[in-house]
């Protein structure tokens, strides 16, 4: 199979779902704070049918549900680790994705590489008492070291595809694995390394992941947090075959999401080198040159870590805030941009 972008007229027809927006008009947006006092929130999932927003309040070692503008604990008591090279953040649960209305998959970040767990939970009803992180639905899955194979951890990005749940991992820096969790009767039946993204792209650290409208994997390769503008956007099919790879000029892609109504692709950039310059970007194709894309800044955001669209077109974004030290209080946030992906006016 030839690469998807830039070779034939037939294949170019799929560009609209890979990089869907060919316009350059600036979106005017208003960022609304939904919840404050979160501790390094790192993942968002929208519950099917209800539309409730779930957030991994990572530094607080819990998953919460947002109810009437408040964070309601759902799962508590996750183990703790840390990440970063000044600042250093506490981390527990990371990526979130729903299998179905009541079944949530949580990527762990609180244990050593090789011992880290991918966990599945049956979610208690709104208003019910939270469950402990040990109360899993089925056995947790790990990717342990085996001989020269390095153990995996920091399961940051989760995306539900046709084959199962695709998970970005941070362990073997020479491979940069995306792993695949196969689902059977609402439980993870198998968990294996699937795509060696470092070998495919020559750049470190797959972090963000989502599924394109055509069913391709869109992956944000973060790169080194000490290097400027090295993040990549790469597309794979679910077998692991690389389809296309783009330089983005973004620094540290932490999240990717397609709008549910217009199919546009958005990314968050943390920018460890200068977090005041981080933000939300729309990824657009360059007119008359389908082999290139560029990010268009929608709004500045300080330390964005994840994003997810509500089915109505509202976009939710988590902001890490500052690391909590001593008696300091967390200042992470969940913010929302209303109607960012609303239906275009006729």
N, C-alpha and C positions, 0 to 999 in steps of 0.2 A: 504494500500500500504506500502510495506517495504521501509526502507531508501534506497537511491539510491546507496550509496557507501559502498562497502565492504561486501555485504551479499550473493549475488548469481552471477553466471557467466552471466546470462542474464542482470542483472542490471549493472554489471560492464562494459558492452559494452557501456553504456552511459557516462562512465568516460571521454572518449576522448573529449566530448564537455563540460563537467563541468570543468575539469582541464586538458587541452588538451596536454600539452607538457611534455613528459617523458624523455627529454634529459637534460643534465647538462652542455652543452657547453656554455661558456660566450659569449654573443652577444657583438660585438665591435661596438660602436655607436659614432656618432658625433652630438653634440647638437648645433643647429643653432638658433640664435636669429632672430625672425621674426619681432616683434614689441617691442619697449621699451616705457618707461614712462607711463605704465598703473598703475592704482591705485587699488591695491588689486583685480586683476581679479579672478573670482571664478567660471566660467562656460564656456563651449565650446560646440558648436553645428556645424555640417557640413550641409550646405544647400543641400537638395536633388537636383539632376540634374545639378546644377551649381558647386558644390564642394566648394563654398565660405565658409570661416571660420568666424563664429560669436562668439563673446566673451562678457561675462558680465563683463564690467569694473566697478566692484561693488562699490568701493570707489568713483568713479567719477559719480556714479548714472546714468549709461547709458549702453546700449548695442551697440556694434560696429561691423562693418564688416571689414575684413582685405582686403584691395585693394592695390595692388602694394607695399606691405610692410608698409602701413599706416593704421591707425585706422580711419575708416569713421563712424561717428555717425549715428545710425539707429533709436534708441529710447532713448530719454533723459528725465530728470526731475523726476526720481524715488525718493521716500522718502528715508531718511537716518536713520540708527541706527548704533550700534557698537557691536563688538563681541571680546571676549578674556579677559584674566586676566594678562595683562602685557606680551607682547604688546597688545594694543587694536586697532582693525582695524575698520574703517568705512565700512559699508556694505549697499548695495542697492539691485539691482537685483542679483540673485544667479544662480540656475540651469536653463539650456536652453535645449529644445528639439523641433524639428520640427514635426508637424503633417503631413504636406505635403510641397511642394516646397515653398509656400508663407505664411504659417501659423506657427508662432512661439509661443511656450508656455514658459513663464518666471516665475520662482519661486521667490517670493519676500523675502527680508530680512530686509526691511527698516521700518517696522511698528511694534507696540507691538504685542505680542502673542495674538491670538484671532482675531486681526484685519488684520493680514498679508494676502496678496492677491496672488492667483494664477491667472495670467493674460494671455490672448491670443491676438496676434497681427497679422494683415496682414502687411507683410514687404514691405516697399517701394523699388522700383527698385534701383540698384546700381547707385550712383551718384545723386539720388534724395534727397531732403531735408529730414532731420530726422523728425519723428513724436514725439509728446509728450507722456509720459507714460500714460496719461489719455485717449488717443485715442485707446481704446481697441476694439477688435472684440468680441462682446458679453459682458456679465456682468462678473466681476471678482468673484472668489469664495474664501470663507474664511472658517476656522474651528474654530468658536467662542467657548468660554466657555459656559457651560450649566450645572448649578447646581454644582455637584462635578467634572464634566468633565472639564479639563483644556484646555484653548485655545491653538492653535498651531501656530507656526511661523517658520522662517528660513527654507524655502523650498529649501534645498540645492541641493539635487540630483533628477534629473528627468529622467525617462526611459519609452520609449513607448513599451507597451506590446499589447497583443491581446485584452485585456479588456479595455485598455485606458492608461492613463499616471500615472505611479507609482511615488510617491513623498515622499522623506524622510523629516521628520519634527522634529523640536526641540521645544518642549513645555512641554508636560507631561513627566517628567523624569522617572516616574514610569512605563510608558507604552512604550515609544520609538516608536512612530507610523510611519509606512509607510501608506500613504493615497492613494486613487485611484480616479483619475479624469476621469469620463466617457465622451467620446467625441461624439457629435452628430452634423453632418453637419458643422464640423470644429470649433465648439464651445464646451466649457465645460458645460455639462448639469447637472452634479452631482459631488460632491466632498465629500468623506467620509473617515473616519478612517478605515483602512483595516487590518493591521498586527501589533500587539503589540510586537515589537522585543525585548524589555527589558524583558518582561515576557518569551519569547521564549529562550533567550540566557543568561539572568542574567547580561548583560553588557549594559552600556549606549550607547545612541546616534547613531542611523543609520545615516550615512552621504552619503557614496558612493553607487550608485546603477546602475546596467546595466542588460541587458537581455542576457542570454547565447544562444548559437546557437540552443539549444533544446527548448528554450522558458521559461527557469526557471529564476527567479529573483536571481541575485547574489548581495549580500548586504555587504558592508563594515561597520561593527559596530565599530565606532571609539574608544569607551571606554573613560576613563578619560584622559584629556590632562596632568594631573599631574602624571599619572602612566605609567611605561615603559612596552612595549611589550604586551598590553592587547587588541589590536584590533583583531576582529574576521572576518572570511569570512563565510557567511551563505547563504544557498540556500533554496528558497521557490518555490512552484508552485504558479500560479496566483490566486488560491483560498485562499492563505495564509498559506497553510500547510508547516511546516518546513520539509525539506528533509535531510539536513545535515549541520553540524556546525564544523568549524575548527579554532583552534588557529593558529595564523600566526606569532607571535613574532614581528609583526610590531607595531609601537607605535600609530599612528593616521592616519588611512586610509582615504584619502580625495577623491580618484577617483578610478574607476574600468573601464576597457574597454577590450573587446575581439577584437583581430586582425581580419580584414575582410577576409583575405586570408588563414591564417593558423590556425585560431581559438584559438590562445594562449591568456591567461588571464594576464593582466598587472594591477598593482596597484601603486598609488602614496602614499607616507608616508610623512606627514608634519613634524612630530617629534617636537612637541612644547617644549619638555624638552631640546632638542639640535638640532636646525634647521639646523646646518651645517652637520648633519648626515642624513638628509632627502634624499629622492631619488625616482627613478623609479625602480620597482621590477617586475620580472616575477614570477607568481605563478606556481609552479611545483609540481607534485605528487612525492612522495617518492617511488622509485622502489620496487615492490613486497609488498607494504603496502598501499593499496588504502584507508585506513582510515586516512591518514596523508598527509599534504602538507607542503611545505616550500617556503619562498620567496627567490628568487635569485636576488641580486642587479645588475641592468643593468648599472646605472649611478647615481652619486650623484647629487642632485638638492636641492637648498635652497628654502624652503617653497612652494612646489608644492601644488596646490589647485584643479586641475581638469585635465582631459585628454580626448582626443577623436581621433579616427582614421579617416583619410581620406580614401575613398574607394580604393585609390591606394596603401595603406599600410603605408603612412607617419603618424607619431604620433605627435599630437599637445598637448602641456602641458602649463598650466598657472602657473606662479610663482608670489606669492603675493607681494614680495618685502617688504620694511619696512613701518610701519605706517607713514602717512604724518602728521607731527607736525609743527606748526608755519609756517615758510616760506619754509620748505623743499619741494622738488619736489618728485613726486612718482617715484619709480624705479621698479615697477612690470613689468613682461615680458610675452610675448607669445613666446615659443620656439618650435622647431620642430626637430624630429629625422627622417631623410629621409629613407624610405624603411624599417622601423623596422619590418614590417610584410609582406615583399615582398614574392613572391612565392619561395619556396625552390628550390635550384639548382638541376637539374636532372642529 
